Amino acid sequence: MLHIGLTGGIGAGKSTVAGLLAGHGAVVIDADRISRELMAPGSPLLAEVADEFGAGVVRPDGALDRSALARLVFGDEEARQVLNSIVHPAVREEAARQWEEAPTRPGFRGVVVEDIPLLAESGQADRFDGVVVVEAAERIRVERLVGQRGMAEDDARARIAAQASDAERREIATWVIDNSGAPEETEAGVERLWAELRTRAGGAADSPSGRP
């Protein structure tokens, strides 16, 4: 079983590439989705976050107010580290469980992809048989964040600057997918990547990654 990490800066299109890989047959483990599910209304993890950061991070309907939480931790390294110490262990535990069950899924094709936004920042690259980094020009990323997510331009640029740089992500990259161009160009890049992953998956029994 081939164990691949997938990452990219905000607005680069990592989720697009994850979806394309899933369409080819990869099992995709989405760290953001796991986090959202673990912090559903009434969950123990959400209660722990609210205890640490205050009731203001919970909306009246009981759901996490992600914007309020982001305002508290963005630009505050100590607060961010506290949040990560609460959330990341739980997310990794669930990701490991999904990794264990991946071979039992119908039609399993030997490739498991973990979609981790802050893979470079969290120093997890060595856990994987290879790392896919999705890139896009900063100008395009800003346009996407403003046009698709409704961010102010200054906020978009600040979010990009707060993450690892393209150069830092490239240091851990086995493959780079450029998502700056037309959708069909990204699709072609993912098709080439998938062909290589399927070839490598044939010898993944001797993979150094082992369990997550």
Secondary structure per residue as TSV (DSSP state, phi and psi in degrees):
chain	resnum	aa	ss	phi	psi
A	1	M	-	360.0	126.2
A	2	L	E	-90.0	129.8
A	3	H	E	-114.0	110.9
A	4	I	E	-117.7	137.2
A	5	G	E	-94.4	143.6
A	6	L	E	-129.0	129.3
A	7	T	E	-149.9	172.5
A	8	G	E	171.7	154.9
A	9	G	-	-70.4	162.1
A	10	I	T	-56.8	131.2
A	11	G	T	84.4	-1.9
A	12	A	S	-77.2	-23.9
A	13	G	-	103.9	26.8
A	14	K	H	-59.2	-40.7
A	15	S	H	-65.5	-33.4
A	16	T	H	-62.0	-46.8
A	17	V	H	-65.9	-39.9
A	18	A	H	-59.3	-42.4
A	19	G	H	-64.5	-39.2
A	20	L	H	-65.3	-41.8
A	21	L	H	-64.8	-39.7
A	22	A	H	-62.8	-37.5
A	23	G	H	-64.2	-29.2
A	24	H	H	-80.3	-16.0
A	25	G	T	123.7	1.7
A	26	A	-	-71.5	146.0
A	27	V	E	-84.7	118.0
A	28	V	E	-104.0	124.0
A	29	I	E	-104.1	112.8
A	30	D	E	-100.9	108.5
A	31	A	H	-62.2	-38.8
A	32	D	H	-64.2	-43.1
A	33	R	H	-64.3	-41.8
A	34	I	H	-59.6	-44.4
A	35	S	H	-59.4	-44.5
A	36	R	H	-62.6	-41.9
A	37	E	H	-67.8	-39.3
A	38	L	H	-70.4	-23.1
A	39	M	T	-107.1	34.8
A	40	A	-	-66.6	158.6
A	41	P	T	-51.9	131.5
A	42	G	T	84.8	-0.8
A	43	S	-	-77.4	151.4
A	44	P	H	-60.3	-35.5
A	45	L	H	-67.4	-41.8
A	46	L	H	-63.2	-39.5
A	47	A	H	-62.2	-38.8
A	48	E	H	-66.9	-40.6
A	49	V	H	-64.7	-42.0
A	50	A	H	-65.8	-37.4
A	51	D	H	-60.8	-37.3
A	52	E	H	-80.8	-40.3
A	53	F	H	-109.1	-4.3
A	54	G	-	102.1	157.2
A	55	A	G	-64.8	-16.6
A	56	G	G	-66.3	-13.2
A	57	V	G	-89.0	3.1
A	58	V	B	-116.0	127.2
A	59	R	-	-73.7	164.1
A	60	P	T	-57.1	-27.5
A	61	D	T	-82.8	2.9
A	62	G	S	92.4	-5.0
A	63	A	S	-85.7	156.6
A	64	L	B	-64.5	132.2
A	65	D	-	-90.4	92.7
A	66	R	H	-64.2	-34.4
A	67	S	H	-66.1	-42.5
A	68	A	H	-64.7	-41.3
A	69	L	H	-66.3	-41.6
A	70	A	H	-60.9	-38.7
A	71	R	H	-63.5	-32.5
A	72	L	H	-74.9	-34.3
A	73	V	H	-103.0	-20.6
A	74	F	T	-68.9	124.0
A	75	G	T	83.5	-1.7
A	76	D	-	-117.8	95.4
A	77	E	H	-60.2	-40.4
A	78	E	H	-63.6	-44.3
A	79	A	H	-64.3	-39.5
A	80	R	H	-63.2	-41.5
A	81	Q	H	-65.2	-37.3
A	82	V	H	-63.8	-46.0
A	83	L	H	-60.3	-45.6
A	84	N	H	-61.1	-37.2
A	85	S	H	-67.5	-23.4
A	86	I	H	-84.1	-46.9
A	87	V	H	-86.5	-43.7
A	88	H	H	-60.2	-43.2
A	89	P	H	-59.4	-39.5
A	90	A	H	-67.6	-40.0
A	91	V	H	-65.2	-43.3
A	92	R	H	-65.3	-36.1
A	93	E	H	-63.7	-43.8
A	94	E	H	-69.4	-38.0
A	95	A	H	-61.5	-40.7
A	96	A	H	-63.5	-38.5
A	97	R	H	-63.8	-43.7
A	98	Q	H	-65.7	-35.6
A	99	W	H	-63.0	-41.8
A	100	E	H	-62.8	-37.7
A	101	E	H	-87.8	-8.2
A	102	A	G	-53.3	-44.0
A	103	P	G	-63.9	-15.9
A	104	T	G	-87.3	-5.8
A	105	R	S	-73.6	141.5
A	106	P	T	-57.8	134.1
A	107	G	T	73.5	18.5
A	108	F	-	-55.0	131.8
A	109	R	-	-113.5	15.9
A	110	G	S	89.6	1.9
A	111	V	E	-124.5	123.8
A	112	V	E	-116.2	127.9
A	113	V	E	-115.7	123.0
A	114	E	E	-98.0	117.4
A	115	D	E	-89.2	105.5
A	116	I	-	-127.8	107.2
A	117	P	T	-55.8	-43.0
A	118	L	T	-105.9	43.0
A	119	L	H	-62.0	-44.9
A	120	A	H	-65.6	-42.3
A	121	E	H	-67.9	-30.5
A	122	S	H	-93.0	-0.5
A	123	G	T	66.1	34.9
A	124	Q	-	-100.5	3.1
A	125	A	G	-56.0	-33.5
A	126	D	G	-68.5	-10.9
A	127	R	G	-74.7	-12.8
A	128	F	S	-112.6	158.3
A	129	D	S	-75.0	-18.4
A	130	G	E	-176.0	161.3
A	131	V	E	-127.8	129.8
A	132	V	E	-99.6	125.3
A	133	V	E	-111.2	128.0
A	134	V	E	-99.1	129.1
A	135	E	E	-123.2	155.8
A	136	A	-	-154.7	151.2
A	137	A	-	-58.3	143.7
A	138	E	H	-57.1	-39.8
A	139	R	H	-57.1	-42.4
A	140	I	H	-69.4	-39.5
A	141	R	H	-61.9	-43.3
A	142	V	H	-62.0	-44.4
A	143	E	H	-59.2	-41.3
A	144	R	H	-66.2	-43.9
A	145	L	H	-65.8	-36.8
A	146	V	H	-74.1	-47.4
A	147	G	H	-77.5	-36.3
A	148	Q	H	-97.8	-29.6
A	149	R	H	-111.1	-4.2
A	150	G	-	73.4	20.7
A	151	M	-	-76.6	150.8
A	152	A	-	-70.1	149.7
A	153	E	H	-59.8	-42.3
A	154	D	H	-61.4	-40.0
A	155	D	H	-65.4	-42.9
A	156	A	H	-59.7	-45.7
A	157	R	H	-66.8	-35.3
A	158	A	H	-67.2	-39.2
A	159	R	H	-64.7	-41.1
A	160	I	H	-63.6	-44.6
A	161	A	H	-65.7	-27.1
A	162	A	H	-76.4	-15.3
A	163	Q	S	-94.8	175.3
A	164	A	-	-58.0	152.0
A	165	S	-	-79.7	165.4
A	166	D	H	-57.1	-39.7
A	167	A	H	-64.1	-39.8
A	168	E	H	-67.2	-39.1
A	169	R	H	-68.6	-36.9
A	170	R	H	-64.0	-26.4
A	171	E	H	-63.1	-27.4
A	172	I	T	-103.5	1.4
A	173	A	-	-80.3	134.1
A	174	T	S	-92.2	-37.2
A	175	W	E	-134.9	146.4
A	176	V	E	-122.6	127.5
A	177	I	E	-107.2	120.3
A	178	D	E	-88.1	115.4
A	179	N	-	-108.8	31.8
A	180	S	S	-85.2	-21.8
A	181	G	S	-97.6	-152.6
A	182	A	-	-70.1	152.6
A	183	P	H	-53.8	-38.0
A	184	E	H	-67.2	-26.4
A	185	E	H	-70.2	-41.4
A	186	T	H	-64.7	-42.0
A	187	E	H	-60.7	-40.5
A	188	A	H	-65.9	-40.2
A	189	G	H	-62.7	-40.5
A	190	V	H	-69.4	-35.9
A	191	E	H	-61.8	-42.0
A	192	R	H	-65.3	-42.0
A	193	L	H	-61.3	-45.3
A	194	W	H	-61.3	-40.0
A	195	A	H	-60.1	-40.9
A	196	E	H	-69.8	-40.0
A	197	L	H	-63.1	-41.0
A	198	R	H	-65.0	-37.1
A	199	T	H	-64.4	-46.2
A	200	R	H	-66.8	-33.6
A	201	A	H	-61.2	-24.2
A	202	G	T	-63.5	-26.0
A	203	G	T	-113.5	18.9
A	204	A	G	-75.8	-6.2
A	205	A	G	-61.7	-26.0
A	206	D	G	-99.8	19.5
A	207	S	-	-60.9	143.1
A	208	P	S	-78.7	-9.2
A	209	S	-	-75.8	-33.5
A	210	G	-	60.8	-146.3
A	211	R	-	-81.8	156.9
A	212	P	-	-60.7	360.0
